[in-house]
Structure formats: C-alpha cells, structure tokens
Amino acid sequence: MKEFLDAYGNKVELSFKKNAFYQEANHVLVILHYLDVWYLTNHKIRGLEFPGGKVEAGESLIDAAHREVYEETGALIDELLQLGEYRVTDKKGSFVKAVFWGKIKAVDKTNNYYETNGPVEVKGDLLQLRFGQEYSFIMKDEVIQECINYIYKLQNEKNSDKFK
C-alpha cells in the first residue's frame, strides 16, 4: 500500500488489489493506453485527464467504467483490467475509486461528451507531459505515476501481453 498527499493535502492510499479497503469503490478511473497512445478526455474545468466518474445506482464497476469512457470520449473498450483502487480521505470523509486499464476497440464521434470537450490522444512520455498546465490536477499526483509504472511492469511480464 502506498500513501501520499494529493494537491489539496488529502490523504491518498493506493493499493494494486481489489477490495483493499473496508468501503466499496463508488468511483472509477480508466487509464486508456494502446499502441503508444494515451487516450484522455478534456474536462471542461479541470483539463486533460483520464476518463472516469461516479458509479450509478445498480451499476457494477465494470459497467461504470465502460459508460464513463463512452460518455467522455466516445470510445468503446475491448479489454478492461482492474489494476487496483485508491482511497482519498478529506475533512468530510473518504471515497474509494477503482482504477482500470483499458484497450480501445473503436471510437464513435458523438454530439455530447457530457462534462468534457471530448477525446484527446497523447503520444510521448505522459509521466513528464502530465505536469503541463493543460493537464488536470488529478494527472499530477502519485496515483497516475504509480499506475502507469504498474502498467509498464505488467507489459514487461511474460504473461501480460494481452494489451500489447
């Protein structure tokens, strides 16, 4: 388990296991990376970030991940792997977000990307690029860094070639 503070000074705990916390995940974050392209969304207020959001009533984490990715980018996910989850604790309480790694099979152009301006493809070293002013604060904390490094580790392991 990794612990650190986010941009607002809130405690963040990251685990690369499912059900790592006493509370259920009620948010999702989906890291989309395929063929050296990172697929982000341009949030109207926060800037560039991976798609994600709240799980709706009666919805599974996987269903929420698919829905949020489609609503914010128009992308359809072919394969989805849960990497783990993280908990953010602030003065009001805490919430848990499940983190997924997804492979895109197709992208639909839509007329509505909800609270975003739609998809953005990013090539290059996202671990460095994410500190640009156009990126959301969410992209700049250790969750993204640790998850990207974990994805690279999975890609390098013998049995993890399913997302290459």
Buried (B, 14 or more C-beta within 10 A) or exposed (E): EBEBEBEEEBEBBBBBEEEBBEEEBBBBBBBBBBEEEBBBBBBEEBBBBBBBBEBEEEBEBBEBBBBBBBBBBBBBBEEBBBBBBBBBEEEEEBBBBBBBBBBBEEBEEBEEBBEBEBBBEBEEEBEEBBEEEEBBEBBBBBBBBBBBEBBEEBBEEEEEEEBE
